[in-house]
Amino acid sequence: MGIALFLHILAAVIWVGGMFFAHVVLRPIAAGQLEPPVRLTLWVGVFKRFFPLVFAAIATLLVTGYWMILSFYGGFAAVGLHVHIMIWTGYVMILIFFHVFFAPFKRLKRAVAAEDWATGGKSLAQIRSLVGINLLIGLAIIAIASGGRYLLA
């Protein structure tokens, strides 16, 4: 159980922490200091490195989460409401990430390759909005996961 819980928390920290850093720290500085060609190229590089980690985090979260529920907590009927909320909001985050990866990120890469900075800027703005939503959901999940047993009792 200890290994599963450690991996579960590590995956959540990587995903949510990465979004927090990108959205709250890197984005404002890049937007304020870099011209569109450099800024958009930077973001393509950042996402190319970060998104494989998100896919790995998603896989880890799903495997370890279900493993803990089914092997240690006695199944879905035995876990509290906070766990069910964590699961369903986690699925919302996954769907948002898949959309980001397969739609606006794909458009951003094409726009940067074509040096179409206006289209790239629109794609990046959409990614920023969706990452902001996912970040808020992720922070809410952390609150629910860490205190839900007490808050929702």
Secondary structure per residue as TSV (DSSP state, phi and psi in degrees):
chain	resnum	aa	ss	phi	psi
A	1	M	-	360.0	-39.7
A	2	G	H	-60.1	-41.5
A	3	I	H	-66.9	-43.5
A	4	A	H	-62.3	-44.2
A	5	L	H	-65.1	-43.0
A	6	F	H	-58.9	-48.5
A	7	L	H	-64.0	-37.7
A	8	H	H	-62.6	-49.2
A	9	I	H	-66.7	-40.9
A	10	L	H	-59.6	-44.6
A	11	A	H	-62.6	-41.4
A	12	A	H	-65.3	-40.9
A	13	V	H	-64.0	-42.8
A	14	I	H	-61.8	-47.8
A	15	W	H	-68.8	-56.1
A	16	V	H	-69.8	-40.1
A	17	G	H	-64.0	-38.9
A	18	G	H	-63.6	-41.2
A	19	M	H	-65.7	-41.2
A	20	F	H	-60.9	-48.8
A	21	F	I	-60.1	-48.1
A	22	A	I	-63.5	-43.4
A	23	H	I	-79.0	-40.2
A	24	V	I	-94.9	-29.9
A	25	V	I	-107.2	-59.5
A	26	L	I	-69.8	-45.1
A	27	R	H	-58.0	-51.0
A	28	P	H	-62.9	-36.3
A	29	I	H	-70.2	-45.5
A	30	A	H	-61.3	-42.9
A	31	A	H	-65.6	-33.9
A	32	G	H	-85.1	-19.9
A	33	Q	H	-119.2	-15.8
A	34	L	S	-115.3	139.0
A	35	E	-	-71.1	156.3
A	36	P	H	-49.1	-46.0
A	37	P	H	-59.3	-42.2
A	38	V	H	-73.3	-44.2
A	39	R	H	-61.9	-47.6
A	40	L	H	-68.4	-37.2
A	41	T	H	-65.2	-40.4
A	42	L	H	-58.6	-46.5
A	43	W	H	-65.4	-37.6
A	44	V	H	-59.6	-44.8
A	45	G	H	-63.9	-41.8
A	46	V	H	-62.1	-47.8
A	47	F	H	-66.7	-36.1
A	48	K	H	-61.9	-30.5
A	49	R	H	-86.4	-36.1
A	50	F	H	-81.2	-40.2
A	51	F	H	-62.6	-37.6
A	52	P	H	-60.9	-33.1
A	53	L	H	-67.1	-35.9
A	54	V	H	-66.5	-43.2
A	55	F	H	-58.3	-43.4
A	56	A	H	-65.0	-39.9
A	57	A	H	-63.9	-42.4
A	58	I	H	-60.5	-48.9
A	59	A	H	-59.1	-44.4
A	60	T	H	-64.3	-44.4
A	61	L	H	-61.0	-44.2
A	62	L	H	-66.0	-48.6
A	63	V	H	-63.6	-49.8
A	64	T	H	-69.9	-36.9
A	65	G	H	-62.6	-50.9
A	66	Y	H	-66.8	-36.4
A	67	W	H	-60.3	-46.6
A	68	M	H	-65.5	-43.1
A	69	I	H	-62.7	-47.2
A	70	L	H	-80.2	-30.5
A	71	S	H	-97.1	-29.5
A	72	F	T	-118.5	-28.5
A	73	Y	S	-102.7	-0.6
A	74	G	-	85.9	18.6
A	75	G	S	95.3	177.2
A	76	F	G	-66.4	-32.6
A	77	A	G	-69.1	-22.7
A	78	A	G	-90.4	-14.4
A	79	V	S	-89.4	157.0
A	80	G	-	-75.8	170.9
A	81	L	H	-57.8	-36.5
A	82	H	H	-60.4	-33.8
A	83	V	H	-70.1	-41.8
A	84	H	H	-64.1	-39.7
A	85	I	H	-64.0	-42.6
A	86	M	H	-59.8	-43.1
A	87	I	H	-62.9	-51.3
A	88	W	H	-70.4	-37.8
A	89	T	H	-71.2	-29.9
A	90	G	H	-62.7	-40.4
A	91	Y	H	-64.0	-37.0
A	92	V	H	-61.8	-44.3
A	93	M	H	-59.9	-42.9
A	94	I	H	-62.2	-44.6
A	95	L	H	-63.5	-40.8
A	96	I	H	-62.9	-44.2
A	97	F	H	-61.5	-45.4
A	98	F	H	-58.4	-41.5
A	99	H	H	-61.4	-47.1
A	100	V	H	-56.7	-47.3
A	101	F	H	-66.5	-44.7
A	102	F	H	-90.2	-10.1
A	103	A	T	-119.5	-82.5
A	104	P	H	-64.3	-32.9
A	105	F	H	-67.7	-38.4
A	106	K	H	-62.5	-42.7
A	107	R	H	-65.8	-38.2
A	108	L	H	-62.7	-45.9
A	109	K	H	-61.2	-43.3
A	110	R	H	-63.3	-42.6
A	111	A	H	-65.5	-41.5
A	112	V	H	-66.5	-42.2
A	113	A	H	-61.2	-35.2
A	114	A	T	-89.8	0.2
A	115	E	T	57.3	36.0
A	116	D	-	-96.6	84.4
A	117	W	H	-69.5	-31.0
A	118	A	H	-65.7	-47.2
A	119	T	H	-65.6	-40.0
A	120	G	H	-61.1	-40.7
A	121	G	H	-62.8	-40.2
A	122	K	H	-65.2	-41.8
A	123	S	H	-64.7	-42.6
A	124	L	H	-64.3	-38.5
A	125	A	H	-62.7	-39.7
A	126	Q	H	-66.1	-42.5
A	127	I	H	-60.2	-45.0
A	128	R	H	-57.7	-44.7
A	129	S	H	-63.3	-45.7
A	130	L	H	-69.6	-37.2
A	131	V	H	-65.8	-38.0
A	132	G	H	-60.5	-42.6
A	133	I	H	-63.6	-47.1
A	134	N	H	-63.6	-36.3
A	135	L	H	-62.5	-45.9
A	136	L	H	-61.8	-42.7
A	137	I	H	-63.1	-45.1
A	138	G	H	-60.1	-42.2
A	139	L	H	-65.6	-37.4
A	140	A	H	-65.2	-40.5
A	141	I	H	-62.3	-40.0
A	142	I	H	-61.0	-43.3
A	143	A	H	-63.2	-43.3
A	144	I	H	-66.6	-44.1
A	145	A	H	-65.2	-41.0
A	146	S	H	-84.2	-29.6
A	147	G	H	-124.1	-0.7
A	148	G	H	-59.2	-36.8
A	149	R	H	-57.9	-34.2
A	150	Y	H	-92.4	-34.8
A	151	L	H	-75.6	-33.9
A	152	L	-	-105.2	15.0
A	153	A	-	-79.7	360.0
